[in-house]
């Protein structure tokens, strides 16, 4: 097995596994920052237990 084939397989593995992980972590960080800014402004968070239907 030559070195180019190993690098090729490693690249495809990182693309298939690494890219989705990076996207999920980025999405989690963005949601966390958004939720933290909402709490600092004093807005209520989404609550499934409240029965206030207007």
MARFIVO-696404 format. One record per residue (C-alpha): x, y, z. Coordinates in steps of 0.2 Angstrom, whole numbers, plus 5000, padded with zeros to 4 digits. Layout:
BEGIN
+------+------+------+
!    x !    y !    z !
+------+------+------+
!    X !    Y !    Z !
...
+------+------+------+
//
This chain:
BEGIN
+------+------+------+
!    x !    y !    z !
+------+------+------+
! 5000 ! 5000 ! 5000 !
! 5008 ! 5016 ! 4995 !
! 5008 ! 5032 ! 5005 !
! 4996 ! 5042 ! 4993 !
! 4982 ! 5028 ! 4996 !
! 4984 ! 5030 ! 5015 !
! 4983 ! 5049 ! 5014 !
! 4968 ! 5047 ! 5003 !
! 4959 ! 5035 ! 5015 !
! 4963 ! 5046 ! 5030 !
! 4956 ! 5062 ! 5021 !
! 4940 ! 5053 ! 5016 !
! 4938 ! 5047 ! 5034 !
! 4941 ! 5064 ! 5041 !
! 4929 ! 5071 ! 5029 !
! 4915 ! 5059 ! 5033 !
! 4918 ! 5059 ! 5052 !
! 4927 ! 5076 ! 5056 !
! 4916 ! 5088 ! 5046 !
! 4899 ! 5083 ! 5054 !
! 4907 ! 5083 ! 5072 !
! 4914 ! 5101 ! 5068 !
! 4897 ! 5106 ! 5062 !
! 4888 ! 5099 ! 5077 !
! 4900 ! 5108 ! 5089 !
! 4898 ! 5124 ! 5080 !
! 4880 ! 5123 ! 5080 !
! 4880 ! 5119 ! 5099 !
! 4891 ! 5134 ! 5103 !
! 4880 ! 5146 ! 5093 !
! 4864 ! 5140 ! 5102 !
! 4873 ! 5142 ! 5119 !
! 4878 ! 5160 ! 5115 !
! 4861 ! 5164 ! 5108 !
! 4853 ! 5156 ! 5124 !
! 4865 ! 5165 ! 5136 !
! 4861 ! 5182 ! 5127 !
! 4843 ! 5179 ! 5129 !
! 4845 ! 5176 ! 5148 !
! 4856 ! 5191 ! 5150 !
! 4842 ! 5202 ! 5142 !
! 4829 ! 5194 ! 5154 !
! 4819 ! 5185 ! 5140 !
! 4810 ! 5170 ! 5146 !
! 4816 ! 5153 ! 5139 !
! 4805 ! 5142 ! 5129 !
! 4794 ! 5132 ! 5142 !
! 4784 ! 5117 ! 5137 !
! 4776 ! 5116 ! 5154 !
! 4767 ! 5133 ! 5154 !
! 4748 ! 5133 ! 5149 !
! 4747 ! 5151 ! 5144 !
! 4738 ! 5150 ! 5128 !
! 4733 ! 5167 ! 5121 !
+------+------+------+
//
